[in-house]
Amino acid sequence: MILLLWRRGGQPVALDQERKKQPAKDAPTDTRGPRVRCPLCAWVPRAGDRWSCACGCTWNTFDTRGRCPECSYVWNETQCLACHAWSRHAAWYVD
């Protein structure tokens, strides 16, 4: 069974073909390579990954460049969720 999705203009497109064009929810949007990665093990965080602040807030630290959205504390070091090592937050960003 093939499900069809109707686009503007009235042209049907198979739903599975349309899904192939859309990136996965947690897929990096930059196709030139990861913009953020652990400087020690090269792990790439996904959009759904979360870090915790001492104030109790949880968020993706790379959305705010290490600044807690609740208390505004700036984390100068970030722990990798894969290798668990700490490194300078600025070292995670790749040019």
C-alpha positions as CSV (number, residue, x, y, z in Angstrom):
1,M,0.0,0.0,0.0
2,I,1.4,3.4,-1.0
3,L,0.1,6.5,0.8
4,L,0.0,9.7,-1.3
5,L,0.7,13.2,0.0
6,W,-0.9,16.0,-2.1
7,R,1.3,19.1,-2.6
8,R,0.2,22.5,-3.7
9,G,-0.4,22.4,-7.4
10,G,-2.2,19.1,-7.1
11,Q,0.7,16.8,-7.9
12,P,0.6,13.6,-5.7
13,V,3.9,12.4,-4.2
14,A,4.3,9.0,-2.5
15,L,4.7,9.6,1.2
16,D,7.8,7.5,1.5
17,Q,9.5,9.6,-1.2
18,E,8.6,12.8,0.6
19,R,10.0,11.5,3.9
20,K,13.3,10.7,2.2
21,K,13.7,14.4,1.3
22,Q,13.2,15.5,4.9
23,P,16.1,15.2,7.4
24,A,15.6,13.1,10.5
25,K,14.6,15.1,13.6
26,D,18.0,14.7,15.2
27,A,20.0,14.8,11.9
28,P,22.6,17.6,11.6
29,T,21.2,20.3,9.3
30,D,24.6,21.3,8.0
31,T,25.6,18.9,5.3
32,R,29.2,20.1,5.2
33,G,30.0,18.2,8.4
34,P,29.2,18.6,12.1
35,R,29.4,22.2,13.4
36,V,29.7,20.9,17.0
37,R,31.7,17.9,18.2
38,C,33.5,16.6,21.2
39,P,37.1,17.8,20.9
40,L,38.3,14.6,22.5
41,C,36.3,11.8,21.0
42,A,34.6,13.6,18.0
43,W,31.1,12.6,19.2
44,V,28.4,14.8,17.6
45,P,25.5,15.9,19.9
46,R,21.9,15.7,18.6
47,A,19.3,18.3,19.0
48,G,17.5,16.2,21.6
49,D,20.5,15.8,23.9
50,R,20.3,17.6,27.2
51,W,22.8,18.9,29.9
52,S,21.9,20.0,33.4
53,C,22.8,23.2,35.3
54,A,23.4,23.4,39.0
55,C,20.1,25.4,39.2
56,G,18.2,22.4,37.9
57,C,17.5,23.5,34.4
58,T,18.1,21.0,31.5
59,W,18.6,22.2,28.0
60,N,20.9,21.7,24.9
61,T,23.9,23.6,25.9
62,F,24.9,24.2,22.3
63,D,21.6,26.1,21.6
64,T,22.9,28.9,24.0
65,R,26.7,28.5,23.7
66,G,26.9,27.2,27.2
67,R,24.7,29.8,28.9
68,C,21.9,28.4,31.2
69,P,18.6,29.8,30.0
70,E,17.3,29.8,33.6
71,C,20.0,31.4,35.7
72,S,22.3,32.8,33.0
73,Y,25.4,30.9,34.3
74,V,27.9,30.4,31.6
75,W,29.5,27.0,31.5
76,N,33.1,27.3,30.4
77,E,33.5,23.5,30.3
78,T,31.1,20.9,28.9
79,Q,31.0,17.2,29.6
80,C,30.7,14.9,26.7
81,L,27.7,12.6,26.9
82,A,29.7,9.8,25.1
83,C,33.2,9.7,26.6
84,H,32.2,11.6,29.8
85,A,35.3,13.8,29.7
86,W,35.2,17.5,30.3
87,S,36.7,20.1,27.9
88,R,36.5,23.8,27.2
89,H,33.0,24.6,25.8
90,A,34.6,26.8,23.0
91,A,36.6,23.8,21.8
92,W,33.4,22.0,20.8
93,Y,32.7,24.4,17.9
94,V,34.2,23.5,14.5
95,D,35.0,26.2,11.9
